[in-house]
Amino acid sequence: MNRTKIALVSLGIALFSAGIRAADEPVKIEYTVVAVEIEGAKFWLPNDLIVNKGDPIKLNLVNNIKSEPNTHGYSIDEFGVKQVVARGETRTVVFTASKAGLFKIYCQMHPKHIGGRLLVLEK
Ligand SMILES: [Cu+2]
């Protein structure tokens, strides 16, 4: 085998190894969740999120509601999530889904704002 072939085989082994290591690492779950208004009702969409216990979660919260008021909240009490997002802005929330179960997602500022559920599956 010449040096070029040895180098390519080594590179292939290195990439294969990197692939195995990456598969063992926890998957980072990232969702973009958008506040929208549909026929007068305000929603966070998608309203239901599904993750595995232990997953590190990143949520990008976008407020696209054009009507007043111009700020909306996004809360998940069990994971200490409590964010306020102004119209046209994006806020990021990072947390780990450390326990399994079904948890309420809601706007802490407006009880009528339709929230959702976070389903954390036991691995
Ligand atoms: Cu709201």
Residues whose N, C-alpha, C, O or C-beta is under 5 A from the ligand:
A	BS01	CU	T71 H72 G73 C107 M109 H110 H113
